[in-house]
């Protein structure tokens, strides 16, 4: 299907459907600029709201947080006129697949980066709202999270207009749906959990906080961040920057080797002591090398951001 804007006369060749939501359908298209993403809708107000958000994203401390806005126009057909906007087409890997492929050491690195972006968004007066892996892509190198759907973005202080139950603190009975930083920080924790429970799960207990704690403590890769995650679930962080710093501290504490749960083992016999000491030393070396790798990757990421 070929689409030509009524006002700007730009022509786009629709290739395939990328996804759909409450406010419209997104298509991949070819254009004079190359491949782009086009969102078509029936509601002018919904399109106007999202366009406004994308314009604000481009002004957040000079950094584009979501897709770049390229064009806004109307499509005229025999059945009526439909508004659309054109945005940058981001090529990347879905967050959950990226985590499964690259390994657990990337959890902290990517979440720290996402929190830094949220800090800028919140300072500009917006809350992302519908924050979930489906709306996140990892692009690069260097590896960087980009947001691909801003339909749920809401001005601070208003009611969240779009949400997905699993990531919504209201669903879990752990807060309201008021647009505030703590709402997004709760969703960040649920994104981390979803990376290790891809099928998600439903609320099953009278005290859902206990269910979520159990999910966190059951995954060794999440254990270093358990205190940070539980604190965010209970809306105890003042802002995204406070949670970001706590995540960095949790990453660095791993060097001590005390971030993972200690397993109780029988007291060794005397003739086993030397063997156990050698094994303990080997484990400490492995932990040190793992954390060194983690910090090296994060330093390389920061260096890539400055280039």
C-alpha positions in Angstrom: 0.0 0.0 0.0 1.3 3.5 -0.9 0.5 6.4 1.4 0.8 10.1 0.5 0.3 12.8 3.1 -2.4 15.3 2.4 -0.4 18.4 3.6 3.3 17.6 3.3 3.0 15.4 0.2 5.5 12.9 1.5 5.0 9.4 0.0 5.5 6.1 2.0 5.3 2.5 0.8 4.0 0.3 3.7 5.9 -2.9 4.0 4.4 -4.8 7.0 2.6 -4.3 10.3 4.9 -3.9 13.3 2.3 -3.9 16.0 -0.9 -2.3 17.3 -2.2 -0.8 20.5 -5.0 1.2 22.0 -4.2 4.3 20.0 -3.4 2.9 16.6 -1.3 0.6 14.4 2.4 0.9 13.5 3.8 -0.1 10.1 7.3 -0.4 8.7 7.5 1.7 5.5 10.0 2.7 2.9 10.5 6.4 2.2 12.9 8.9 0.7 14.7 8.9 4.1 15.0 5.1 4.1 13.0 2.8 6.3 10.7 4.5 8.8 7.9 3.6 11.2 4.4 5.0 10.6 1.6 5.1 13.2 -1.9 5.3 11.8 -4.9 6.1 14.0 -8.6 7.1 13.9 -8.4 9.4 16.9 -6.8 12.8 16.2 -6.5 13.5 19.9 -4.4 10.4 20.6 -2.1 11.2 17.7 -1.7 14.8 18.8 -0.8 13.7 22.3 1.8 11.2 21.2 3.3 13.8 18.7 3.5 16.2 21.6 5.4 13.6 23.7 7.9 12.9 20.9 8.6 16.6 20.5 9.3 16.9 24.2 11.6 13.8 24.0 13.7 15.6 21.5 14.2 18.5 23.9 15.2 16.4 27.0 18.7 17.7 27.7 19.5 17.5 24.0 19.1 13.7 24.0 16.5 11.8 22.1 14.9 9.3 24.4 12.3 7.9 22.1 12.2 7.6 18.3 12.9 10.8 16.4 9.8 12.4 15.0 10.0 12.9 11.2 6.6 13.8 9.8 3.0 14.5 10.9 0.2 14.4 8.3 -3.2 13.0 7.3 -4.1 10.2 5.0 -7.2 10.7 2.8 -9.2 7.6 1.7 -12.7 6.9 0.3 -13.7 6.0 3.9 -12.4 9.1 5.5 -9.3 11.0 6.7 -6.9 9.3 9.1 -4.1 11.1 11.0 -0.6 9.6 11.1 2.9 10.4 12.2 6.3 9.1 11.0 9.1 8.3 13.3 12.6 6.8 13.2 12.6 3.0 12.7 14.8 1.5 15.4 16.6 -1.7 14.6 17.5 -3.7 17.6 16.9 -6.7 19.8 14.0 -7.2 22.2 15.2 -6.8 25.8 14.3 -10.3 27.0 15.9 -12.0 24.1 19.0 -9.8 24.5 19.3 -10.8 28.1 18.9 -14.5 27.4 21.6 -14.3 24.7 24.2 -12.1 26.5 23.9 -13.3 30.1 22.8 -12.0 33.5 25.8 -9.6 33.9 24.0 -7.2 31.5 21.0 -6.8 33.9 22.6 -4.1 36.0 24.3 -2.3 33.1 21.1 -1.9 31.1 18.9 -1.0 34.0 21.3 1.7 35.2 21.2 3.2 31.8 17.4 3.0 31.6 17.1 4.7 35.0 19.4 7.5 33.8 17.0 8.1 30.8 14.0 8.0 33.2 15.6 10.7 35.3 15.7 13.0 32.3 12.1 12.2 31.4 10.9 12.8 34.9 12.8 16.1 35.2 11.0 17.2 32.0 7.6 16.5 33.8 6.6 13.2 32.2 6.1 9.6 33.4 6.6 6.8 30.8 3.6 4.8 32.2 3.4 1.7 30.1 7.0 0.6 30.8 7.6 -3.0 29.7 10.0 -5.1 27.6 7.7 -4.9 24.6 8.3 -1.2 24.5 12.1 -1.5 24.8 14.8 -2.3 22.3 18.5 -2.8 22.8 20.4 -1.1 19.9 24.1 -0.6 19.3 27.0 -1.1 19.8 27.5 0.3 22.3 24.5 -1.5 23.8 21.8 1.1 24.5 18.1 0.8 25.4 15.7 2.8 23.3 11.9 3.3 23.8 9.7 2.4 20.8 6.2 3.2 22.0 5.3 6.4 23.8 1.5 5.9 23.8 1.4 5.5 27.6 3.5 8.5 28.5 1.6 10.8 30.9 2.2 14.2 32.3 3.3 14.2 36.0 0.4 14.3 38.4 -2.3 12.9 36.1 -3.7 9.4 36.0 -1.8 6.8 34.0 -3.6 6.5 30.7 -2.2 3.1 29.4 -0.8 0.3 31.4 -0.1 -3.5 31.3 -1.3 -5.3 34.4 1.9 -7.2 35.2 3.9 -4.0 35.3 1.2 -1.9 37.0 1.6 -1.3 40.8 -2.2 -0.8 41.0 -2.7 -4.4 39.8 -0.4 -5.6 42.6 -2.1 -3.4 45.2 1.2 -1.6 45.9 0.2 1.9 44.9 -2.0 4.1 42.8 -2.0 4.8 39.1 -0.9 8.4 39.7 1.8 9.5 37.2 4.8 10.0 39.4 8.5 8.7 39.4 7.7 5.8 41.8 5.2 4.4 39.2 8.0 4.0 36.6 10.5 2.7 39.2 8.0 -0.1 40.2 7.7 -1.0 36.5 11.5 -1.2 36.3 11.6 -3.9 38.9 8.9 -5.8 37.0 10.9 -5.5 33.8 13.8 -7.1 35.6 11.6 -9.9 36.9 10.1 -10.4 33.4 13.5 -11.0 32.0 13.8 -14.1 34.1 10.1 -15.1 34.0 9.3 -14.5 30.3 5.8 -16.0 30.6 5.0 -13.7 33.5 2.6 -14.8 36.2 -0.6 -13.6 37.8 -1.2 -12.3 41.3 -2.1 -15.3 43.4 -1.7 -14.2 47.0 -3.4 -11.9 49.5 0.0 -10.3 50.1 1.5 -9.9 46.6 4.7 -8.3 47.9 5.6 -11.7 49.3 4.9 -13.3 45.9 7.2 -10.8 44.2 9.9 -11.1 46.8 9.9 -14.9 46.3 10.2 -14.4 42.6 13.3 -12.2 43.1 15.0 -14.4 45.7 14.5 -17.5 43.5 16.7 -16.2 40.7 20.4 -16.1 41.5 21.0 -13.4 38.8 18.6 -11.0 40.6 19.9 -11.7 44.1 22.6 -8.9 44.1 19.8 -6.4 43.4 17.2 -7.8 45.8 17.3 -4.9 48.3 17.1 -2.3 45.6 14.2 -4.1 43.9 12.1 -4.6 47.0 12.6 -1.0 48.0 11.4 0.2 44.6 8.4 -2.2 44.8 7.4 -0.3 48.0 7.9 3.1 46.4 10.7 4.0 48.8 13.0 5.7 46.3 12.7 9.5 46.0 13.5 9.5 42.3 15.2 7.6 39.5 18.6 9.0 40.3 18.4 7.6 43.9 17.6 4.1 42.5 20.3 4.4 39.8 22.9 5.1 42.5 21.6 2.1 44.6 21.9 -0.2 41.6 25.5 0.9 41.0 26.3 0.2 44.6 24.7 -3.2 44.4 26.8 -3.9 41.3 30.0 -2.9 43.1 29.2 -4.8 46.3 29.4 -8.0 44.3 33.2 -7.7 44.5 33.0 -8.8 48.2 31.3 -12.0 47.2 28.5 -11.5 49.7 25.8 -10.6 47.2 24.7 -14.2 46.7 23.0 -16.4 49.3 25.3 -18.6 51.3 24.6 -22.3 51.0 24.8 -24.3 54.2 27.2 -27.3 53.8 28.3 -30.0 56.3 31.4 -29.3 58.3 34.4 -30.8 56.3 36.7 -33.5 57.7 40.2 -32.5 58.5 41.7 -34.2 55.4 39.3 -32.2 53.3 40.3 -28.8 54.6 43.1 -28.1 52.1 40.9 -29.2 49.2 38.1 -26.9 50.4 40.5 -23.9 50.9 41.7 -24.3 47.3 38.1 -24.5 46.1 37.2 -21.3 48.1 40.1 -19.4 46.6 39.1 -20.6 43.1 35.5 -19.3 43.8 36.7 -15.9 44.9 38.9 -15.6 41.8 35.9 -16.4 39.6 33.8 -13.8 41.4 36.5 -11.2 41.1 36.9 -11.9 37.4 33.2 -11.8 36.8 32.8 -8.5 38.6 35.9 -7.1 36.8 34.3 -8.0 33.5 31.0 -6.4 34.5 32.7 -3.1 35.5 34.8 -3.2 32.3 31.7 -3.6 30.1 30.0 -0.7 31.9 33.1 1.5 31.5 33.3 0.7 27.8 29.6 1.6 27.6 30.1 5.0 29.2 33.1 5.6 26.9 30.9 4.8 23.9 28.3 7.2 25.1 30.9 10.1 25.1 32.1 9.3 21.6 
